[in-house]
Amino acid sequence: MNKFMVILKKNENEHPPPTKLLNLAGQLCRELESSSPSLENLVEAMMECKNKRYFLTNIHVVRACVSVHIHKGQHDAACRLLEYCEAEEKEELVQLWHEIHYQRVMEKHQTDVLTPLQKFRCRKRNPPPISLCPEGLKNRNYSEKVRQHLHRFAAEVTANPDKKQRERLARDMNLQPTQVYNWFANYRRRQKS
């Protein structure tokens, strides 16, 4: 780590910093993940550097910075960092985005774990920014045609189809039988409320 600090100080005005320095930063962040004080010092040194945006192209550096921010309770800073970093691993960045918000909810409710439903609600309330999902989040809804067909079946035939009916509907609409089963279960739940 001392070697890194010396090289960082020596190259603080280099645009871009030497590749050797950027690679060393990523390697140190990966190695120090569990060692909080050393990692905090490393992150602080990189974030005070004029060239910090170059360091934020490395996913290991980004992960370390987010981890330090979360540890310090600086959730907004962690989110801003993710929005503007230039790391290419977008799926991992989205996962980090969700982790920040899960942590916020856990702190709010003073718990160490979230249920799948709590995580789902958290993701819905805090969608990742366009900078992390340029093509948008995957839409998990069915097409209008499929929904109309399912609604019509529920209204005209039954809202609780048996296994054969579900399998036929799945075949007709190119879905999995489980998807049809879940759609009808959710439909019945919505009708009750």
Summary of the structure (lengths in Angstrom):
residues: 193
radius of gyration: 23.6
end to end distance: 58.6
largest distance: 75.7
contacts: 519
relative contact order: 0.07
helix: 68%
strand: 0%
